[in-house]
């Protein structure tokens, strides 16, 4: 699951990498949500990333990569 912002270049880089690697993933543009849903999602994100920064990539509900750490993402996905 990729939590992202629609205007974030680092989020876009992360999505591009996942697409290039042909990885199946879900994503959510948090800034496109209504206020109530956004608050709920931000609380969920903070369980994985207490700073609540973007992008936040959660792999299989266990591995969390914060930021556009492309090499780390490649390694985590094998």
SULDA-V210707 format. One line per field, one symbol per residue. psi: psi as a letter, one per 20 degrees, with the letter a starting at -180 (. if undefined). A space follows every 10 residues. Layout:
psi: ???
This chain:
psi: poprqhjphh ggggggghgh ilppqqqpoh iiqrgghggg hhhggihhnh hkrqqopook jgpppprmmg ghggghi.
